[in-house]
Amino acid sequence: MKYTFLGHACFQIDTGKEKLLFDPFLTGNGQAAVSADKVECDYILLSHAHGDHFGDAPAIAKRTGATVIAIPEVLAMMPEDCAAQPMNLGGSFKNSFGTVKMVVALHSGGAAGGTPCGFIICFKDGPTVYYSGDTALFGDMKLFGEQFDIDYVILPVGDNYTMGPEDAILAVKFLKAKKLIPLHYNTWPVIAQDPAEIKKLADKEGIAVEIVGSGESIDL
């Protein structure tokens, strides 16, 4: 199973059978490792409707026929003929690649009546991955750590709009996650962070961190 970072908060997980694309902000993203007309996917998971996450979802879904997983208010912004799996906070569903649980995130939603979310995915015969979406640190992450054996947690670390590095390190502790993958930083000056400093902070706390550059991949 492969994780590929595509820039900002967009990434893909390839199970070898299915490709899951998360928050596909590619057009206008200076970090983007691929153009919206080239990326392939079977599923698109949207954490919320801000432009730097919702991004190219309509165009990619229309071109690829991918099923979009999101809350109803975000799905209402997609083309009417889009294949969709509507969800809401606390719900879960099983699919060919595993089980997806939609969990709360503390942020603004970007869609009228909508709320932001994160996803905890228990892959069949694979790891459990938690992508928080844009969020602040919150105490219920301790509950997620009790409910799930989280192998990888993918967290924003840019600060200003989301948690920063210090809160991300505390989140990993709450979650009892085995490894941190940071994203949502250095796209613009307001969320500038030094990856070396993030790793130094994680090392000091005994937390494993994987810094993945745009266009780079790691095996999960």
C-alpha positions in Angstrom: 0.0 0.0 0.0 1.4 3.4 -1.0 0.9 6.9 0.3 1.8 9.7 -2.2 1.8 13.3 -1.2 0.5 15.6 -3.9 0.9 19.0 -2.2 -0.7 21.1 0.6 -3.4 18.7 2.0 -3.9 16.5 -1.1 -2.6 12.9 -1.1 -3.4 9.5 -2.6 -3.5 6.1 -1.0 -3.1 3.3 -3.5 -4.1 -0.1 -2.1 -2.9 -1.9 -5.2 -6.5 -2.3 -6.3 -8.2 1.0 -5.5 -6.9 4.6 -5.5 -8.2 6.9 -2.8 -7.7 10.6 -3.4 -8.1 13.1 -0.5 -8.9 16.8 -0.7 -7.8 17.4 -4.3 -6.7 21.0 -4.4 -4.3 20.9 -7.4 -5.1 23.8 -9.7 -3.6 26.9 -8.2 -1.6 24.9 -5.8 2.1 25.8 -6.1 3.0 22.5 -4.4 1.0 20.3 -6.7 2.9 17.3 -7.9 0.3 16.4 -10.6 -2.3 18.3 -12.6 -6.0 17.8 -12.1 -6.4 16.3 -15.6 -3.8 13.6 -14.9 -4.6 12.3 -11.5 -6.5 9.0 -11.3 -8.7 7.7 -8.5 -11.6 5.4 -7.7 -12.7 7.4 -4.6 -12.4 11.0 -3.6 -12.7 11.8 0.1 -13.5 15.4 1.1 -12.9 16.7 4.6 -14.7 20.0 4.0 -15.5 22.6 1.3 -12.8 25.2 1.6 -11.2 25.8 -1.8 -7.8 24.5 -0.7 -9.4 21.1 0.0 -12.5 20.8 -2.3 -10.5 22.2 -5.1 -10.7 20.1 -8.3 -13.1 17.5 -6.9 -16.0 18.2 -9.4 -13.7 18.0 -12.5 -11.8 14.9 -11.3 -15.0 13.1 -10.3 -16.6 13.8 -13.7 -13.5 12.7 -15.6 -12.8 9.5 -13.6 -16.2 8.5 -12.4 -14.8 8.3 -8.9 -17.2 7.9 -5.9 -17.1 11.0 -3.7 -17.3 10.4 0.1 -18.4 13.5 2.0 -21.1 15.0 4.1 -24.4 15.9 2.2 -23.8 19.6 2.2 -20.5 19.2 0.4 -21.9 16.6 -2.0 -24.6 19.2 -2.9 -21.7 21.2 -4.4 -20.8 18.4 -6.8 -22.4 17.6 -10.2 -25.8 16.0 -9.9 -24.7 12.9 -11.7 -21.6 12.4 -9.5 -21.3 8.9 -7.9 -21.6 9.6 -4.1 -21.4 8.0 -0.7 -23.0 10.5 1.7 -21.9 10.2 5.3 -22.1 12.2 8.5 -20.2 12.5 11.8 -20.0 9.2 13.7 -21.1 7.1 10.8 -19.1 4.3 9.0 -19.5 2.2 6.0 -17.7 -0.8 4.5 -16.3 -1.0 1.0 -13.9 -3.2 -1.0 -10.9 -1.5 0.6 -12.0 -1.6 4.2 -14.1 0.5 6.6 -14.4 4.3 6.7 -15.5 6.1 9.8 -16.3 9.8 9.6 -15.2 11.7 12.7 -15.4 15.3 14.0 -12.9 18.0 13.1 -12.8 21.5 14.7 -12.7 23.9 11.9 -15.1 25.9 9.7 -16.8 24.0 6.9 -16.8 26.1 3.8 -20.4 25.0 2.9 -23.7 26.5 4.1 -24.9 24.1 6.9 -21.9 21.9 6.4 -19.4 20.7 9.0 -15.8 19.7 8.6 -14.7 16.1 9.2 -11.9 13.6 9.4 -11.7 10.0 8.3 -10.4 6.9 10.1 -9.9 4.1 7.6 -9.3 0.5 8.6 -7.9 -1.0 5.5 -8.5 -4.7 4.8 -5.3 -6.6 5.5 -3.6 -3.2 5.9 -3.0 -0.4 8.3 -5.4 1.9 10.1 -5.0 5.5 8.9 -6.5 8.6 10.4 -6.6 11.8 8.3 -7.9 14.6 10.5 -8.6 17.1 7.8 -8.2 20.7 8.9 -8.6 20.8 12.7 -7.5 22.2 16.0 -6.4 19.8 18.7 -9.4 18.4 20.7 -9.8 16.0 23.6 -11.9 13.4 21.7 -8.7 12.4 19.9 -8.1 10.4 23.1 -11.3 8.5 22.4 -10.1 7.7 18.9 -7.0 6.3 20.4 -9.0 4.0 22.6 -11.4 2.9 19.8 -8.7 2.3 17.1 -5.2 1.0 16.8 -3.9 3.8 14.6 -0.8 3.1 12.5 -0.5 6.4 10.7 -2.0 9.8 11.6 -2.0 12.5 8.9 -2.3 15.9 10.5 -2.0 19.6 9.5 0.9 21.4 11.1 0.8 24.8 9.5 -0.7 26.7 12.4 -2.8 29.9 12.0 -5.7 28.0 10.3 -5.1 24.7 12.0 -3.1 23.1 14.7 0.6 23.8 14.7 3.5 21.4 15.2 3.3 21.4 19.0 -0.4 20.6 19.1 0.2 18.0 16.4 2.7 16.2 18.6 0.2 16.3 21.5 -2.5 14.9 19.1 -0.2 11.9 18.3 0.1 11.2 22.0 -3.7 11.4 22.5 -4.2 9.1 19.5 -1.5 6.6 20.5 -0.6 6.6 16.8 2.5 4.8 15.7 3.7 7.4 13.1 2.9 11.0 12.2 2.7 12.3 8.6 2.5 16.1 8.6 0.9 18.2 5.8 -0.9 21.5 5.2 2.2 23.7 5.7 4.6 25.9 3.5 2.0 26.4 0.8 1.8 30.1 1.7 3.9 32.2 4.1 1.2 32.3 6.8 1.5 28.5 7.3 5.3 28.3 6.9 7.0 25.6 9.0 10.5 24.0 8.9 10.2 20.2 8.3 13.5 19.8 10.1 12.2 21.5 13.2 9.0 19.4 13.1 11.1 16.2 13.0 13.3 17.6 15.8 10.3 18.3 18.0 8.9 14.8 17.3 12.2 13.1 18.0 12.4 14.9 21.3 9.1 13.5 22.3 9.9 10.0 21.0 7.4 10.2 18.2 8.1 8.7 14.8 7.5 11.1 12.0 7.7 10.7 8.2 8.3 13.9 6.3 7.0 13.3 2.7 7.8 15.9 0.0 5.3 16.8 -2.7 5.4 14.0 -5.4 7.1 11.6 -3.0 5.7 8.3 -1.9 6.1 5.9 1.1 4.9 2.4 1.7 2.3 2.1 4.5 
